[in-house]
Amino acid sequence: MKKLLIILSIIFLNFSISFANTFFISNDTTIVGKLQTHILKNKESLIEIARQYDLGYNEIVDANPNLDPFVPGDGNKVIIPTFWILPDRPNNFQGIIINLSEMRLYYFYKKQKKQLVTTFPIGIGDDGVETPTGKFKISHKIVNPSWYVPESIRQERPELPAVVPPGPDNPLGTHALRLSGLSYLIHGTNRPWAIGRKVTHGCIRLYPEDIPKLFDLVPIGTEVLIIRQPVKVGRIGNEIYVEVHKDEQLKDFDYLKNAIEQLSKKGLLKYVDTFKLYYVVKRKSGIPTSVTIKEKEPQILHSDSWL
């Protein structure tokens, strides 16, 4: 494990940073961004490429299951999944939605009467110390936060001091947003390789270059919804898309049934190709994929169907 951490630290040293993905939207917008590709060179790793395009480790790996994350090979083509179905949200919602299933944060806001969404990859709580779901608000904004080490962590790592001051050894990074009613934060990190992984004790981490952007955008009092939505459904024109993420926290979750329920609720089920939907649910690539039927007569899909 120590050797892996050293390798990851070297990879991220002096690494060129990314820019947040921001889009103009309307209340009817369900999908943003577009798929891209990247040709590997100079012994690039998928971890480096993920950060370059502001993606998490989970996103780049799930989209490219046939490539080794550390040695994917020069000349190979990498799918860059900068293409997202927006999580379900209330009408005219303004605030942050954190979807733990895909490890991604969405901030919905208005600027000069235009509706925008900015999205960032995140790291979340590990098994046994999961990030909680629910409705919260941003209660405090802190620049150069000190880390008051929880007693539970000091029991695991007794060498830690009671307080870690701001600086390169502080795991909170340069900025932090406190969630109301909780001891949890949305904060930066000194371990950027952890974005797109379950590695925290419940807090939400952003890349070092992303957290100042979110910090500047978000005012105190901003509403925060933390959800688990492993299946998302969207539409562009006449094309129906489904995006599926494997969420190991949801042990008995029926992905297919949930997809069918969402499609039915939105009046889209009759336009869906059965086999395309099965494939998307089985693969769980995290990429919005068209499931639109191309035949004249719609297929009938039953909620108890499976492969």
C-alpha positions as CSV (number, residue, x, y, z in Angstrom):
1,M,0.0,0.0,0.0
2,K,2.8,2.4,0.8
3,K,4.4,1.8,-2.6
4,L,1.1,2.5,-4.3
5,L,0.7,5.8,-2.4
6,I,4.3,6.9,-3.4
7,I,3.6,6.1,-7.1
8,L,0.3,8.0,-7.0
9,S,2.0,11.0,-5.3
10,I,4.6,11.1,-8.1
11,I,1.9,10.9,-10.7
12,F,0.2,14.0,-9.3
13,L,3.3,16.0,-8.7
14,N,3.4,19.1,-11.0
15,F,0.4,17.8,-12.8
16,S,-1.5,20.1,-15.2
17,I,-4.9,20.9,-13.6
18,S,-8.4,20.7,-15.0
19,F,-11.4,23.0,-15.4
20,A,-14.8,22.5,-14.0
21,N,-17.6,21.5,-16.4
22,T,-20.3,24.2,-16.5
23,F,-23.4,24.2,-18.7
24,F,-26.4,26.4,-19.4
25,I,-29.6,24.5,-18.8
26,S,-33.4,24.9,-18.5
27,N,-35.9,23.1,-16.3
28,D,-36.4,20.6,-19.0
29,T,-32.7,19.8,-19.5
30,T,-31.8,16.2,-18.5
31,I,-28.5,15.6,-20.2
32,V,-25.3,17.8,-20.4
33,G,-21.8,17.4,-21.9
34,K,-20.6,15.0,-24.5
35,L,-18.4,12.0,-24.9
36,Q,-14.8,12.6,-25.8
37,T,-11.8,10.4,-26.6
38,H,-8.1,10.7,-25.8
39,I,-5.2,8.9,-27.4
40,L,-2.6,7.8,-24.8
41,K,1.0,8.9,-25.1
42,N,4.1,9.4,-23.0
43,K,3.1,6.6,-20.6
44,E,0.0,8.4,-19.4
45,S,-2.1,6.6,-16.8
46,L,-5.9,6.7,-16.6
47,I,-5.6,8.4,-13.2
48,E,-3.7,11.3,-14.9
49,I,-6.2,11.5,-17.7
50,A,-9.2,11.5,-15.3
51,R,-7.8,14.5,-13.5
52,Q,-7.0,16.3,-16.7
53,Y,-10.7,16.1,-17.8
54,D,-12.1,16.6,-14.2
55,L,-13.3,13.0,-13.8
56,G,-13.1,10.7,-10.9
57,Y,-11.1,7.4,-10.8
58,N,-14.4,5.4,-10.8
59,E,-15.7,7.2,-13.9
60,I,-12.6,6.7,-16.1
61,V,-12.1,3.1,-15.0
62,D,-15.8,2.1,-15.5
63,A,-15.8,3.7,-18.9
64,N,-12.7,1.8,-20.0
65,P,-12.9,-1.6,-18.3
66,N,-10.4,-3.2,-20.8
67,L,-7.5,-0.8,-20.0
68,D,-5.1,-1.1,-17.1
69,P,-5.6,2.0,-14.9
70,F,-1.9,2.4,-14.3
71,V,-0.3,1.1,-17.6
72,P,-3.1,1.4,-20.2
73,G,-0.5,1.6,-23.1
74,D,0.6,4.3,-25.4
75,G,-1.6,4.6,-28.6
76,N,-4.7,3.2,-27.0
77,K,-7.9,5.2,-27.2
78,V,-9.5,6.2,-23.9
79,I,-13.2,7.0,-23.6
80,I,-13.7,10.3,-21.7
81,P,-17.2,10.2,-20.2
82,T,-17.8,14.0,-19.8
83,F,-21.4,13.2,-20.6
84,W,-24.0,13.1,-17.8
85,I,-27.7,12.6,-17.1
86,L,-28.6,15.1,-14.4
87,P,-29.9,13.6,-11.2
88,D,-33.6,14.0,-10.5
89,R,-34.3,17.4,-8.9
90,P,-37.3,19.4,-7.7
91,N,-38.6,22.0,-10.2
92,N,-36.6,25.3,-10.1
93,F,-34.2,23.7,-7.7
94,Q,-31.2,25.9,-6.7
95,G,-28.4,24.3,-4.8
96,I,-26.1,21.3,-4.6
97,I,-27.0,17.7,-5.3
98,I,-24.5,15.1,-4.4
99,N,-25.1,11.7,-6.0
100,L,-23.1,9.2,-3.9
101,S,-23.8,6.4,-6.4
102,E,-21.8,8.1,-9.1
103,M,-19.5,10.1,-6.8
104,R,-20.3,13.4,-8.4
105,L,-21.5,16.8,-7.2
106,Y,-23.9,19.1,-9.2
107,Y,-24.4,22.7,-8.3
108,F,-27.6,24.3,-9.8
109,Y,-27.6,28.1,-9.7
110,K,-28.6,31.3,-11.6
111,K,-26.2,33.9,-13.0
112,Q,-27.5,37.0,-14.9
113,K,-30.9,35.3,-15.1
114,K,-29.4,32.3,-16.8
115,Q,-29.7,28.8,-15.2
116,L,-26.5,26.9,-15.0
117,V,-25.1,23.7,-13.5
118,T,-21.5,23.1,-12.6
119,T,-20.4,19.6,-11.8
120,F,-17.3,18.1,-10.0
121,P,-16.1,14.6,-9.2
122,I,-15.8,13.7,-5.6
123,G,-14.4,11.2,-3.0
124,I,-16.9,9.9,-0.4
125,G,-17.1,7.9,2.8
126,D,-15.8,4.3,2.9
127,D,-17.7,1.2,4.0
128,G,-18.7,1.6,7.7
129,V,-18.2,5.4,7.6
130,E,-20.5,6.2,4.7
131,T,-21.4,9.7,3.7
132,P,-25.0,10.3,5.0
133,T,-27.9,11.0,2.7
134,G,-30.4,13.7,3.4
135,K,-31.2,17.4,3.2
136,F,-28.7,19.9,4.5
137,K,-27.4,23.5,4.1
138,I,-24.0,25.1,3.8
139,S,-23.6,26.6,7.3
140,H,-20.0,27.8,7.2
141,K,-17.2,28.5,4.7
142,I,-13.6,28.2,5.9
143,V,-10.4,29.2,4.1
144,N,-7.3,27.2,5.1
145,P,-9.1,25.1,7.7
146,S,-7.4,23.3,10.5
147,W,-8.2,19.6,10.9
148,Y,-9.5,18.7,14.4
149,V,-8.8,15.0,14.3
150,P,-11.8,13.0,15.5
151,E,-11.1,10.6,18.3
152,S,-12.1,7.6,16.2
153,I,-9.4,8.4,13.7
154,R,-6.8,9.1,16.5
155,Q,-7.5,5.6,17.8
156,E,-6.7,4.2,14.4
157,R,-3.7,6.5,14.0
158,P,-2.4,7.5,17.4
159,E,0.6,9.3,15.9
160,L,-1.7,12.1,14.7
161,P,-1.9,15.3,16.7
162,A,-5.1,16.7,18.1
163,V,-5.1,19.4,15.5
164,V,-3.4,19.5,12.1
165,P,-2.8,23.1,11.0
166,P,-3.2,24.4,7.4
167,G,-0.6,23.2,5.0
168,P,0.5,20.3,2.7
169,D,-0.1,17.7,5.4
170,N,-3.7,18.8,6.0
171,P,-6.2,16.4,4.4
172,L,-8.9,19.2,4.3
173,G,-7.0,21.1,1.6
174,T,-7.3,24.8,1.2
175,H,-11.1,25.4,1.5
176,A,-14.0,23.7,3.3
177,L,-17.8,24.0,3.4
178,R,-19.5,22.8,6.5
179,L,-22.9,21.0,6.3
180,S,-25.6,22.0,8.8
181,G,-26.3,19.7,11.6
182,L,-23.3,17.5,10.9
183,S,-19.6,17.3,11.6
184,Y,-19.1,16.6,7.8
185,L,-17.5,18.9,5.3
186,I,-17.2,19.4,1.6
187,H,-13.5,20.1,1.3
188,G,-10.3,19.8,-0.8
189,T,-7.6,17.2,-0.4
190,N,-3.9,16.7,-0.3
191,R,-4.4,13.3,-1.9
192,P,-6.0,14.0,-5.3
193,W,-5.8,10.3,-6.4
194,A,-8.6,9.7,-3.9
195,I,-11.2,11.5,-6.0
196,G,-13.7,8.9,-7.4
197,R,-13.0,6.5,-4.5
198,K,-14.6,5.6,-1.2
199,V,-11.7,6.7,1.1
200,T,-13.1,9.3,3.6
201,H,-14.7,9.0,7.0
202,G,-17.9,10.5,5.6
203,C,-16.7,13.9,4.3
204,I,-16.9,14.8,0.6
205,R,-13.6,15.6,-1.1
206,L,-12.9,17.6,-4.3
207,Y,-9.7,18.0,-6.4
208,P,-7.4,20.8,-5.0
209,E,-8.1,22.9,-8.1
210,D,-11.9,22.3,-7.9
211,I,-12.6,23.2,-4.3
212,P,-11.8,27.0,-4.7
213,K,-14.1,27.2,-7.6
214,L,-17.0,25.6,-5.7
215,F,-16.1,27.7,-2.6
216,D,-16.4,30.9,-4.6
217,L,-19.7,29.9,-6.3
218,V,-21.6,28.7,-3.3
219,P,-23.1,31.1,-0.7
220,I,-23.8,30.2,3.0
221,G,-27.3,28.9,3.3
222,T,-27.2,26.9,0.0
223,E,-29.4,23.8,0.1
224,V,-27.5,20.5,-0.2
225,L,-29.3,17.2,-1.2
226,I,-27.2,14.1,-0.7
227,I,-28.8,11.1,-2.5
228,R,-28.1,7.7,-4.0
229,Q,-29.4,7.4,-7.5
230,P,-27.5,4.6,-9.4
231,V,-29.9,4.7,-12.3
232,K,-30.7,8.0,-14.2
233,V,-32.9,8.5,-17.2
234,G,-32.7,11.4,-19.7
235,R,-33.8,12.5,-23.2
236,I,-32.3,14.5,-26.0
237,G,-34.9,15.1,-28.7
238,N,-36.3,11.7,-29.6
239,E,-33.4,9.7,-28.1
240,I,-33.9,8.1,-24.7
241,Y,-30.7,7.6,-22.6
242,V,-30.1,5.5,-19.4
243,E,-27.0,5.9,-17.2
244,V,-26.2,3.1,-14.7
245,H,-23.6,3.1,-11.9
246,K,-22.8,0.1,-9.7
247,D,-23.4,1.1,-6.1
248,E,-22.1,-1.6,-3.8
249,Q,-23.8,0.1,-0.8
250,L,-27.2,-0.9,-2.3
251,K,-26.9,-4.7,-1.7
252,D,-30.3,-5.8,-3.0
253,F,-31.0,-3.0,-5.5
254,D,-32.9,-4.0,-8.6
255,Y,-31.3,-1.8,-11.3
256,L,-33.6,-3.0,-14.1
257,K,-36.8,-2.6,-12.2
258,N,-35.7,0.9,-11.1
259,A,-34.9,1.9,-14.7
260,I,-38.3,0.6,-15.9
261,E,-40.1,2.4,-13.1
262,Q,-38.4,5.7,-14.0
263,L,-39.0,5.3,-17.8
264,S,-42.6,4.5,-17.1
265,K,-43.1,7.4,-14.8
266,K,-41.7,9.8,-17.4
267,G,-43.8,8.3,-20.2
268,L,-40.8,6.9,-22.1
269,L,-41.0,3.2,-21.7
270,K,-42.8,2.5,-24.9
271,Y,-39.9,4.0,-26.9
272,V,-37.3,1.7,-25.3
273,D,-35.6,-1.2,-26.9
274,T,-35.6,-4.1,-24.4
275,F,-32.3,-5.6,-25.3
276,K,-30.5,-2.2,-25.3
277,L,-31.8,-1.5,-21.8
278,Y,-30.7,-5.0,-20.6
279,Y,-27.2,-4.3,-22.0
280,V,-26.9,-0.9,-20.3
281,V,-28.1,-2.3,-17.0
282,K,-25.8,-5.3,-17.2
283,R,-22.7,-3.3,-18.2
284,K,-23.0,-0.4,-15.6
285,S,-20.5,1.7,-17.5
286,G,-21.7,5.0,-16.0
287,I,-22.1,6.4,-19.5
288,P,-25.4,7.7,-20.7
289,T,-26.4,5.3,-23.5
290,S,-29.2,5.4,-25.9
291,V,-31.9,2.7,-25.4
292,T,-34.3,4.1,-28.1
293,I,-36.2,1.6,-30.1
294,K,-35.6,2.0,-33.9
295,E,-38.5,-0.1,-35.1
296,K,-41.9,1.2,-36.0
297,E,-43.8,-0.9,-33.4
298,P,-42.7,-0.4,-29.8
299,Q,-41.7,-3.4,-27.8
300,I,-43.5,-4.2,-24.6
301,L,-41.2,-4.3,-21.6
302,H,-42.3,-6.0,-18.4
303,S,-40.9,-4.9,-15.0
304,D,-40.2,-8.6,-14.0
305,S,-38.1,-9.2,-17.1
306,W,-34.4,-10.0,-16.9
307,L,-31.5,-11.5,-18.8
